Amino acid sequence: MEQRPKVEEVLGHLHTYRFCDNVWTFILTDAQFKNEETTEQVGKVKIVACDSKLLTQ
């Protein structure tokens, strides 16, 4: 499995957020992903999150 860098901080302007069927969706503009070594600038990013406990049912 490919190893991914750990992101310690996400900054940005919250454009839209939504909660439907136990799934959160966030759309950020002018986002920055930071860790100890680097900072990555992204124009627009979509983050989708759900409760992992619900996936095991």
PDB file with SEQRES, HELIX, SHEET and CRYST1 records, atoms N, CA, C and O in Angstrom:
SEQRES   1 A   57  MET GLU GLN ARG PRO LYS VAL GLU GLU VAL LEU GLY HIS          
SEQRES   2 A   57  LEU HIS THR TYR ARG PHE CYS ASP ASN VAL TRP THR PHE          
SEQRES   3 A   57  ILE LEU THR ASP ALA GLN PHE LYS ASN GLU GLU THR THR          
SEQRES   4 A   57  GLU GLN VAL GLY LYS VAL LYS ILE VAL ALA CYS ASP SER          
SEQRES   5 A   57  LYS LEU LEU THR GLN                                          
HELIX    1 AA1 SER A   52  LEU A   55  1                                   4    
SHEET    1 AA1 3 GLU A   9  CYS A  20  0                                        
SHEET    2 AA1 3 VAL A  23  LYS A  34 -1                                        
SHEET    3 AA1 3 THR A  39  CYS A  50 -1                                        
CRYST1    1.000    1.000    1.000  90.00  90.00  90.00 P 1           1          
ATOM      1  N   MET A   1       0.840  -1.179   0.000  1.00  0.00           N  
ATOM      2  CA  MET A   1       0.000   0.000   0.000  1.00  0.00           C  
ATOM      3  C   MET A   1       0.887   1.246   0.000  1.00  0.00           C  
ATOM      4  O   MET A   1       1.898   1.308   0.699  1.00  0.00           O  
ATOM      5  N   GLU A   2       0.494   2.209  -0.780  1.00  0.00           N  
ATOM      6  CA  GLU A   2       1.252   3.448  -0.883  1.00  0.00           C  
ATOM      7  C   GLU A   2       1.130   4.238   0.416  1.00  0.00           C  
ATOM      8  O   GLU A   2       0.040   4.375   0.971  1.00  0.00           O  
ATOM      9  N   GLN A   3       2.264   4.757   0.896  1.00  0.00           N  
ATOM     10  CA  GLN A   3       2.247   5.536   2.128  1.00  0.00           C  
ATOM     11  C   GLN A   3       1.947   6.996   1.798  1.00  0.00           C  
ATOM     12  O   GLN A   3       2.565   7.581   0.908  1.00  0.00           O  
ATOM     13  N   ARG A   4       1.000   7.571   2.519  1.00  0.00           N  
ATOM     14  CA  ARG A   4       0.600   8.957   2.273  1.00  0.00           C  
ATOM     15  C   ARG A   4       1.116   9.847   3.394  1.00  0.00           C  
ATOM     16  O   ARG A   4       1.207   9.405   4.539  1.00  0.00           O  
ATOM     17  N   PRO A   5       1.457  11.100   3.080  1.00  0.00           N  
ATOM     18  CA  PRO A   5       1.921  12.007   4.130  1.00  0.00           C  
ATOM     19  C   PRO A   5       0.790  12.384   5.078  1.00  0.00           C  
ATOM     20  O   PRO A   5      -0.368  12.495   4.675  1.00  0.00           O  
ATOM     21  N   LYS A   6       1.143  12.576   6.333  1.00  0.00           N  
ATOM     22  CA  LYS A   6       0.165  12.961   7.345  1.00  0.00           C  
ATOM     23  C   LYS A   6      -0.075  14.472   7.260  1.00  0.00           C  
ATOM     24  O   LYS A   6       0.870  15.260   7.292  1.00  0.00           O  
ATOM     25  N   VAL A   7      -1.330  14.861   7.153  1.00  0.00           N  
ATOM     26  CA  VAL A   7      -1.697  16.277   7.134  1.00  0.00           C  
ATOM     27  C   VAL A   7      -2.052  16.679   8.556  1.00  0.00           C  
ATOM     28  O   VAL A   7      -2.912  16.060   9.182  1.00  0.00           O  
ATOM     29  N   GLU A   8      -1.397  17.709   9.068  1.00  0.00           N  
ATOM     30  CA  GLU A   8      -1.625  18.144  10.435  1.00  0.00           C  
ATOM     31  C   GLU A   8      -2.603  19.307  10.532  1.00  0.00           C  
ATOM     32  O   GLU A   8      -3.216  19.521  11.578  1.00  0.00           O  
ATOM     33  N   GLU A   9      -2.748  20.057   9.448  1.00  0.00           N  
ATOM     34  CA  GLU A   9      -3.598  21.243   9.508  1.00  0.00           C  
ATOM     35  C   GLU A   9      -4.200  21.517   8.138  1.00  0.00           C  
ATOM     36  O   GLU A   9      -3.507  21.446   7.123  1.00  0.00           O  
ATOM     37  N   VAL A  10      -5.492  21.829   8.111  1.00  0.00           N  
ATOM     38  CA  VAL A  10      -6.183  22.210   6.881  1.00  0.00           C  
ATOM     39  C   VAL A  10      -6.800  23.580   7.124  1.00  0.00           C  
ATOM     40  O   VAL A  10      -7.580  23.760   8.059  1.00  0.00           O  
ATOM     41  N   LEU A  11      -6.452  24.538   6.284  1.00  0.00           N  
ATOM     42  CA  LEU A  11      -6.984  25.895   6.385  1.00  0.00           C  
ATOM     43  C   LEU A  11      -7.672  26.249   5.082  1.00  0.00           C  
ATOM     44  O   LEU A  11      -7.297  25.749   4.021  1.00  0.00           O  
ATOM     45  N   GLY A  12      -8.669  27.101   5.156  1.00  0.00           N  
ATOM     46  CA  GLY A  12      -9.334  27.554   3.942  1.00  0.00           C  
ATOM     47  C   GLY A  12     -10.633  28.262   4.270  1.00  0.00           C  
ATOM     48  O   GLY A  12     -11.056  28.315   5.425  1.00  0.00           O  
ATOM     49  N   HIS A  13     -11.250  28.799   3.251  1.00  0.00           N  
ATOM     50  CA  HIS A  13     -12.539  29.469   3.402  1.00  0.00           C  
ATOM     51  C   HIS A  13     -13.638  28.445   3.146  1.00  0.00           C  
ATOM     52  O   HIS A  13     -13.671  27.806   2.094  1.00  0.00           O  
ATOM     53  N   LEU A  14     -14.539  28.295   4.116  1.00  0.00           N  
ATOM     54  CA  LEU A  14     -15.632  27.337   3.978  1.00  0.00           C  
ATOM     55  C   LEU A  14     -16.666  27.909   3.022  1.00  0.00           C  
ATOM     56  O   LEU A  14     -17.341  28.888   3.338  1.00  0.00           O  
ATOM     57  N   HIS A  15     -16.786  27.298   1.865  1.00  0.00           N  
ATOM     58  CA  HIS A  15     -17.725  27.750   0.846  1.00  0.00           C  
ATOM     59  C   HIS A  15     -19.097  27.128   1.061  1.00  0.00           C  
ATOM     60  O   HIS A  15     -20.110  27.826   1.029  1.00  0.00           O  
ATOM     61  N   THR A  16     -19.135  25.805   1.282  1.00  0.00           N  
ATOM     62  CA  THR A  16     -20.393  25.076   1.446  1.00  0.00           C  
ATOM     63  C   THR A  16     -20.181  23.925   2.412  1.00  0.00           C  
ATOM     64  O   THR A  16     -19.122  23.298   2.415  1.00  0.00           O  
ATOM     65  N   TYR A  17     -21.191  23.644   3.234  1.00  0.00           N  
ATOM     66  CA  TYR A  17     -21.173  22.419   4.022  1.00  0.00           C  
ATOM     67  C   TYR A  17     -22.556  21.798   3.991  1.00  0.00           C  
ATOM     68  O   TYR A  17     -23.561  22.490   3.831  1.00  0.00           O  
ATOM     69  N   ARG A  18     -22.593  20.467   4.147  1.00  0.00           N  
ATOM     70  CA  ARG A  18     -23.840  19.721   4.028  1.00  0.00           C  
ATOM     71  C   ARG A  18     -23.768  18.490   4.926  1.00  0.00           C  
ATOM     72  O   ARG A  18     -22.697  17.905   5.088  1.00  0.00           O  
ATOM     73  N   PHE A  19     -24.900  18.092   5.513  1.00  0.00           N  
ATOM     74  CA  PHE A  19     -24.991  16.852   6.283  1.00  0.00           C  
ATOM     75  C   PHE A  19     -26.242  16.127   5.824  1.00  0.00           C  
ATOM     76  O   PHE A  19     -27.357  16.601   6.048  1.00  0.00           O  
ATOM     77  N   CYS A  20     -26.064  14.985   5.185  1.00  0.00           N  
ATOM     78  CA  CYS A  20     -27.185  14.220   4.659  1.00  0.00           C  
ATOM     79  C   CYS A  20     -26.880  12.735   4.808  1.00  0.00           C  
ATOM     80  O   CYS A  20     -25.804  12.281   4.417  1.00  0.00           O  
ATOM     81  N   ASP A  21     -27.810  11.982   5.366  1.00  0.00           N  
ATOM     82  CA  ASP A  21     -27.655  10.530   5.541  1.00  0.00           C  
ATOM     83  C   ASP A  21     -26.355  10.183   6.259  1.00  0.00           C  
ATOM     84  O   ASP A  21     -25.637   9.274   5.844  1.00  0.00           O  
ATOM     85  N   ASN A  22     -26.054  10.909   7.335  1.00  0.00           N  
ATOM     86  CA  ASN A  22     -24.852  10.695   8.154  1.00  0.00           C  
ATOM     87  C   ASN A  22     -23.546  10.889   7.390  1.00  0.00           C  
ATOM     88  O   ASN A  22     -22.523  10.309   7.755  1.00  0.00           O  
ATOM     89  N   VAL A  23     -23.570  11.690   6.347  1.00  0.00           N  
ATOM     90  CA  VAL A  23     -22.365  12.010   5.577  1.00  0.00           C  
ATOM     91  C   VAL A  23     -22.188  13.528   5.553  1.00  0.00           C  
ATOM     92  O   VAL A  23     -23.085  14.263   5.139  1.00  0.00           O  
ATOM     93  N   TRP A  24     -21.021  13.985   6.000  1.00  0.00           N  
ATOM     94  CA  TRP A  24     -20.671  15.398   5.932  1.00  0.00           C  
ATOM     95  C   TRP A  24     -19.926  15.670   4.632  1.00  0.00           C  
ATOM     96  O   TRP A  24     -19.076  14.881   4.219  1.00  0.00           O  
ATOM     97  N   THR A  25     -20.251  16.797   3.985  1.00  0.00           N  
ATOM     98  CA  THR A  25     -19.532  17.261   2.805  1.00  0.00           C  
ATOM     99  C   THR A  25     -19.135  18.717   3.040  1.00  0.00           C  
ATOM    100  O   THR A  25     -19.978  19.559   3.348  1.00  0.00           O  
ATOM    101  N   PHE A  26     -17.844  19.001   2.890  1.00  0.00           N  
ATOM    102  CA  PHE A  26     -17.320  20.355   3.041  1.00  0.00           C  
ATOM    103  C   PHE A  26     -16.638  20.747   1.741  1.00  0.00           C  
ATOM    104  O   PHE A  26     -15.882  19.959   1.173  1.00  0.00           O  
ATOM    105  N   ILE A  27     -16.899  21.954   1.268  1.00  0.00           N  
ATOM    106  CA  ILE A  27     -16.185  22.492   0.110  1.00  0.00           C  
ATOM    107  C   ILE A  27     -15.433  23.730   0.584  1.00  0.00           C  
ATOM    108  O   ILE A  27     -16.030  24.695   1.060  1.00  0.00           O  
ATOM    109  N   LEU A  28     -14.106  23.680   0.442  1.00  0.00           N  
ATOM    110  CA  LEU A  28     -13.240  24.777   0.858  1.00  0.00           C  
ATOM    111  C   LEU A  28     -12.628  25.433  -0.370  1.00  0.00           C  
ATOM    112  O   LEU A  28     -12.305  24.758  -1.348  1.00  0.00           O  
ATOM    113  N   THR A  29     -12.471  26.746  -0.316  1.00  0.00           N  
ATOM    114  CA  THR A  29     -11.751  27.465  -1.364  1.00  0.00           C  
ATOM    115  C   THR A  29     -10.478  28.042  -0.762  1.00  0.00           C  
ATOM    116  O   THR A  29     -10.410  28.285   0.443  1.00  0.00           O  
ATOM    117  N   ASP A  30      -9.481  28.258  -1.594  1.00  0.00           N  
ATOM    118  CA  ASP A  30      -8.169  28.768  -1.154  1.00  0.00           C  
ATOM    119  C   ASP A  30      -7.645  27.969   0.036  1.00  0.00           C  
ATOM    120  O   ASP A  30      -7.258  28.542   1.055  1.00  0.00           O  
ATOM    121  N   ALA A  31      -7.636  26.654  -0.098  1.00  0.00           N  
ATOM    122  CA  ALA A  31      -7.250  25.766   0.996  1.00  0.00           C  
ATOM    123  C   ALA A  31      -5.740  25.574   1.051  1.00  0.00           C  
ATOM    124  O   ALA A  31      -5.047  25.634   0.035  1.00  0.00           O  
ATOM    125  N   GLN A  32      -5.251  25.340   2.269  1.00  0.00           N  
ATOM    126  CA  GLN A  32      -3.848  25.012   2.507  1.00  0.00           C  
ATOM    127  C   GLN A  32      -3.794  23.743   3.342  1.00  0.00           C  
ATOM    128  O   GLN A  32      -4.506  23.617   4.338  1.00  0.00           O  
ATOM    129  N   PHE A  33      -2.954  22.809   2.937  1.00  0.00           N  
ATOM    130  CA  PHE A  33      -2.695  21.595   3.698  1.00  0.00           C  
ATOM    131  C   PHE A  33      -1.275  21.707   4.232  1.00  0.00           C  
ATOM    132  O   PHE A  33      -0.327  21.861   3.463  1.00  0.00           O  
ATOM    133  N   LYS A  34      -1.130  21.628   5.563  1.00  0.00           N  
ATOM    134  CA  LYS A  34       0.185  21.814   6.181  1.00  0.00           C  
ATOM    135  C   LYS A  34       0.570  20.579   6.983  1.00  0.00           C  
ATOM    136  O   LYS A  34      -0.270  19.930   7.607  1.00  0.00           O  
ATOM    137  N   ASN A  35       1.871  20.270   6.948  1.00  0.00           N  
ATOM    138  CA  ASN A  35       2.452  19.329   7.886  1.00  0.00           C  
ATOM    139  C   ASN A  35       3.773  19.929   8.352  1.00  0.00           C  
ATOM    140  O   ASN A  35       4.047  21.098   8.080  1.00  0.00           O  
ATOM    141  N   GLU A  36       4.584  19.158   9.040  1.00  0.00           N  
ATOM    142  CA  GLU A  36       5.830  19.701   9.587  1.00  0.00           C  
ATOM    143  C   GLU A  36       6.792  20.174   8.499  1.00  0.00           C  
ATOM    144  O   GLU A  36       7.572  21.101   8.719  1.00  0.00           O  
ATOM    145  N   GLU A  37       6.740  19.543   7.335  1.00  0.00           N  
ATOM    146  CA  GLU A  37       7.736  19.812   6.302  1.00  0.00           C  
ATOM    147  C   GLU A  37       7.266  20.742   5.192  1.00  0.00           C  
ATOM    148  O   GLU A  37       8.046  21.566   4.714  1.00  0.00           O  
ATOM    149  N   THR A  38       6.008  20.628   4.771  1.00  0.00           N  
ATOM    150  CA  THR A  38       5.562  21.365   3.585  1.00  0.00           C  
ATOM    151  C   THR A  38       4.191  21.997   3.789  1.00  0.00           C  
ATOM    152  O   THR A  38       3.453  21.667   4.717  1.00  0.00           O  
ATOM    153  N   THR A  39       3.885  22.920   2.882  1.00  0.00           N  
ATOM    154  CA  THR A  39       2.561  23.527   2.789  1.00  0.00           C  
ATOM    155  C   THR A  39       2.128  23.450   1.332  1.00  0.00           C  
ATOM    156  O   THR A  39       2.858  23.876   0.437  1.00  0.00           O  
ATOM    157  N   GLU A  40       0.938  22.906   1.099  1.00  0.00           N  
ATOM    158  CA  GLU A  40       0.394  22.800  -0.259  1.00  0.00           C  
ATOM    159  C   GLU A  40      -0.817  23.713  -0.386  1.00  0.00           C  
ATOM    160  O   GLU A  40      -1.721  23.662   0.447  1.00  0.00           O  
ATOM    161  N   GLN A  41      -0.841  24.542  -1.414  1.00  0.00           N  
ATOM    162  CA  GLN A  41      -1.942  25.463  -1.685  1.00  0.00           C  
ATOM    163  C   GLN A  41      -2.841  24.847  -2.755  1.00  0.00           C  
ATOM    164  O   GLN A  41      -2.355  24.390  -3.789  1.00  0.00           O  
ATOM    165  N   VAL A  42      -4.165  24.836  -2.504  1.00  0.00           N  
ATOM    166  CA  VAL A  42      -5.135  24.268  -3.443  1.00  0.00           C  
ATOM    167  C   VAL A  42      -6.252  25.284  -3.629  1.00  0.00           C  
ATOM    168  O   VAL A  42      -6.702  25.889  -2.656  1.00  0.00           O  
ATOM    169  N   GLY A  43      -6.703  25.482  -4.857  1.00  0.00           N  
ATOM    170  CA  GLY A  43      -7.762  26.446  -5.137  1.00  0.00           C  
ATOM    171  C   GLY A  43      -9.110  26.030  -4.579  1.00  0.00           C  
ATOM    172  O   GLY A  43      -9.814  26.852  -3.991  1.00  0.00           O  
ATOM    173  N   LYS A  44      -9.482  24.765  -4.752  1.00  0.00           N  
ATOM    174  CA  LYS A  44     -10.787  24.286  -4.296  1.00  0.00           C  
ATOM    175  C   LYS A  44     -10.660  22.816  -3.920  1.00  0.00           C  
ATOM    176  O   LYS A  44     -10.037  22.040  -4.645  1.00  0.00           O  
ATOM    177  N   VAL A  45     -11.247  22.429  -2.791  1.00  0.00           N  
ATOM    178  CA  VAL A  45     -11.166  21.040  -2.338  1.00  0.00           C  
ATOM    179  C   VAL A  45     -12.504  20.615  -1.739  1.00  0.00           C  
ATOM    180  O   VAL A  45     -13.194  21.409  -1.101  1.00  0.00           O  
ATOM    181  N   LYS A  46     -12.856  19.348  -1.956  1.00  0.00           N  
ATOM    182  CA  LYS A  46     -14.072  18.772  -1.389  1.00  0.00           C  
ATOM    183  C   LYS A  46     -13.652  17.677  -0.411  1.00  0.00           C  
ATOM    184  O   LYS A  46     -12.889  16.777  -0.764  1.00  0.00           O  
ATOM    185  N   ILE A  47     -14.157  17.764   0.822  1.00  0.00           N  
ATOM    186  CA  ILE A  47     -13.880  16.767   1.851  1.00  0.00           C  
ATOM    187  C   ILE A  47     -15.190  16.074   2.188  1.00  0.00           C  
ATOM    188  O   ILE A  47     -16.179  16.728   2.519  1.00  0.00           O  
ATOM    189  N   VAL A  48     -15.195  14.753   2.102  1.00  0.00           N  
ATOM    190  CA  VAL A  48     -16.381  13.956   2.425  1.00  0.00           C  
ATOM    191  C   VAL A  48     -16.015  13.067   3.601  1.00  0.00           C  
ATOM    192  O   VAL A  48     -15.001  12.370   3.563  1.00  0.00           O  
ATOM    193  N   ALA A  49     -16.843  13.089   4.654  1.00  0.00           N  
ATOM    194  CA  ALA A  49     -16.555  12.318   5.865  1.00  0.00           C  
ATOM    195  C   ALA A  49     -17.820  11.642   6.362  1.00  0.00           C  
ATOM    196  O   ALA A  49     -18.922  12.182   6.257  1.00  0.00           O  
ATOM    197  N   CYS A  50     -17.633  10.441   6.908  1.00  0.00           N  
ATOM    198  CA  CYS A  50     -18.761   9.723   7.506  1.00  0.00           C  
ATOM    199  C   CYS A  50     -18.293   9.020   8.770  1.00  0.00           C  
ATOM    200  O   CYS A  50     -17.091   8.886   9.002  1.00  0.00           O  
ATOM    201  N   ASP A  51     -19.231   8.575   9.578  1.00  0.00           N  
ATOM    202  CA  ASP A  51     -18.942   7.861  10.811  1.00  0.00           C  
ATOM    203  C   ASP A  51     -18.540   6.432  10.463  1.00  0.00           C  
ATOM    204  O   ASP A  51     -19.336   5.687   9.892  1.00  0.00           O  
ATOM    205  N   SER A  52     -17.327   6.050  10.799  1.00  0.00           N  
ATOM    206  CA  SER A  52     -16.842   4.715  10.435  1.00  0.00           C  
ATOM    207  C   SER A  52     -17.595   3.610  11.161  1.00  0.00           C  
ATOM    208  O   SER A  52     -17.624   2.477  10.681  1.00  0.00           O  
ATOM    209  N   LYS A  53     -18.199   3.906  12.292  1.00  0.00           N  
ATOM    210  CA  LYS A  53     -18.984   2.901  13.014  1.00  0.00           C  
ATOM    211  C   LYS A  53     -20.204   2.467  12.204  1.00  0.00           C  
ATOM    212  O   LYS A  53     -20.652   1.326  12.316  1.00  0.00           O  
ATOM    213  N   LEU A  54     -20.735   3.368  11.396  1.00  0.00           N  
ATOM    214  CA  LEU A  54     -21.906   3.047  10.585  1.00  0.00           C  
ATOM    215  C   LEU A  54     -21.560   2.131   9.418  1.00  0.00           C  
ATOM    216  O   LEU A  54     -22.436   1.437   8.901  1.00  0.00           O  
ATOM    217  N   LEU A  55     -20.301   2.118   8.995  1.00  0.00           N  
ATOM    218  CA  LEU A  55     -19.891   1.305   7.855  1.00  0.00           C  
ATOM    219  C   LEU A  55     -19.786  -0.177   8.193  1.00  0.00           C  
ATOM    220  O   LEU A  55     -19.821  -1.014   7.291  1.00  0.00           O  
ATOM    221  N   THR A  56     -19.657  -0.517   9.467  1.00  0.00           N  
ATOM    222  CA  THR A  56     -19.477  -1.913   9.867  1.00  0.00           C  
ATOM    223  C   THR A  56     -20.795  -2.636  10.076  1.00  0.00           C  
ATOM    224  O   THR A  56     -20.794  -3.834  10.359  1.00  0.00           O  
ATOM    225  N   GLN A  57     -21.893  -1.958   9.950  1.00  0.00           N  
ATOM    226  CA  GLN A  57     -23.202  -2.588  10.187  1.00  0.00           C  
ATOM    227  C   GLN A  57     -23.662  -3.369   8.990  1.00  0.00           C  
ATOM    228  O   GLN A  57     -24.740  -3.962   9.016  1.00  0.00           O  
TER     229      GLN A  57                                                      
END                                                                             
